């Protein structure tokens, strides 16, 4: 049964059954199962190739996974202190926090405000983006500090979760937009001066201390409270991981002559894994997603896993089964709403997978309300199975990345801190990922189901809040200690 995806339906009352599903529809379901199932042998093959690609990304020549050094050069001790601002420019929200790391070990206080990230900004002008962000920061500081004229500049950790080359901790050259962003004039440029210019124009009293990826923030925030945490992952709108490497294992940093055993957090940007299409089992639907995306040929792995794409894969399957196959599902119905690209997000799939009823009545209502489609019962069974297959594939492929980092580092046991909407909200994602890890790494069955797995993927601490504050604190501390590696603007660290 390994590798075949879940046939039992843990969240459904009754057993669910395909007895009334006609032969032709059953054939379609079997075809989808062949497309979307990733068996053990394939998981292992992907993982082994992944390990090689991680190495390649660290080499002089580089590879398709960027493996960006972040200049975060230690884990926190738990004794960091001070007050920091943190800004998170995510896909949906902009979050501003003020974090105080208290004298008590691993403790902190946090105040935060969320601002909506207007959809138009994601594909608009660069200036408008930076101005909007500066306005939100300015508003936050005014609300919480009142008169800012006498305020010392506050240190800020800026979580900018897009692939960016960091020659310095306070610099980031955007390699390419991901997660549906498409703003001209930013790719290939250092985003920090653009951001600082907008702050200066408004006189916002902030000094940028570190540019941070959400995965690095997640790694550091999680290690603050749990020293077994060795990898930070995000499974959300996008997907990626960070881990701590030794400088001696990063050939592309050899020219810096850093002591070989010095730690360096690496932002893998693993969404770009297999852009060459060597191992990932892409379906015709994945190929369409890529072709129609703003950056075709990029983020091959991410496009099969991340929240931004799960609903779209599902939508493409249903449209295809309506238009092109012998069994035309939803025959005679108007599917114009379903034809709208990216109209279904991953929460739609979650809701289908969570439908607790034997007759899938919630799924039926969802289709009626959102899409104006009334599926027959056999069609509902196909819908449910499709959602399970897509969700299961995402979880199983994600596990390959975690297994690859663990293998590369020789971690036989550790904790992995994970965050993001898919990890936190998508039903069964955690269990399916854990099952895949077990298969890839050949762990024996547990003696007691309550026993912990050797490598566990656990809910992380808040990476873009506490993690960003900690990275700002760690950077300020190491500058104080005289370690100036990767510091572009020493004046910001005084
Ligand atoms: C970005 C990464 C980020 C990940 C999770 C990807 O699209 O390229 O930088 O860590 O999403 O947010």
Boltz pocket constraint, residues with backbone or C-beta under 6 A from the ligand:
constraints:
  - pocket:
      binder: B
      contacts: [[A, 160], [A, 161], [A, 162], [A, 163], [A, 176], [A, 178], [A, 179], [A, 213], [A, 214], [A, 215], [A, 234], [A, 236], [A, 237], [A, 238], [A, 239], [A, 240], [A, 241], [A, 269], [A, 271], [A, 302]]
      max_distance: 6.0
